[in-house]
Amino acid sequence: MKNNDWKERLNVVYSTNPDFSYEMDDDEEQVTLDPAKQNLRVQLDRKNRGGKVVTLITGFVGTENDLKELGKLLKTKCGVGGAAKAGEIIIQGDFKQKVLELLKKEGYTQTKGVGG
């Protein structure tokens, strides 16, 4: 079977240059910052959630696996569900104060609560 990498070459349709070689954008794995250097923001959010309140943690800098690991820890400690993707962690329910305490206990010293 022929190795067809057309899905990898998005936004390049055709080139008339015989010497053209498509270069893949191999993004380097992002390095996770030390917990003390993370600048996390914890806030309550209702937008686009059907009126339900969630605790939103934003500002995480690091790999997707480390983000999911932190999300899993917070969800477990709060005893609720949630999600960790695209640089933010969503915890179902109003757990702002508890999340702030848990993050400080884990070494995230620059964590701040935002809003009401």
Residue pairs with C-beta under 8 A, 6 or more apart in sequence:
8 24
9 22
12 22
29 63
30 61
30 62
30 63
31 62
31 63
32 61
32 62
32 63
32 66
33 61
33 62
35 106
35 107
35 108
35 109
36 107
36 108
36 109
36 110
37 110
38 59
38 60
38 61
38 62
38 108
38 110
38 111
39 59
39 61
39 110
40 57
40 58
40 59
40 60
40 103
40 108
40 110
40 111
40 112
41 57
41 58
41 59
41 111
41 112
41 113
41 114
42 55
42 56
42 57
42 96
42 99
42 100
42 103
42 111
42 112
42 113
42 114
43 55
43 56
43 58
43 96
43 113
43 114
43 115
44 53
44 54
44 55
44 56
44 94
44 96
44 115
44 116
45 53
45 54
45 55
45 56
45 90
46 52
46 53
46 54
52 92
53 93
53 94
54 82
54 90
54 91
54 92
54 93
55 90
55 91
55 92
55 93
55 94
55 95
55 96
55 99
56 88
56 89
56 90
56 91
57 74
57 88
57 89
57 90
57 91
57 99
57 103
58 87
58 88
59 87
60 66
60 67
60 70
60 87
60 88
60 89
61 87
64 85
67 84
67 85
67 87
67 89
68 84
70 84
70 89
70 106
71 82
71 83
71 84
71 89
71 91
72 84
73 102
73 106
74 82
74 89
74 91
74 99
74 102
74 103
75 81
75 82
75 91
77 98
77 102
78 91
78 93
78 95
78 98
78 99
78 102
80 91
80 92
80 93
80 95
81 92
82 89
82 90
82 91
82 92
83 89
83 90
84 90
91 99
96 113
97 113
100 111
100 113
103 111
104 111
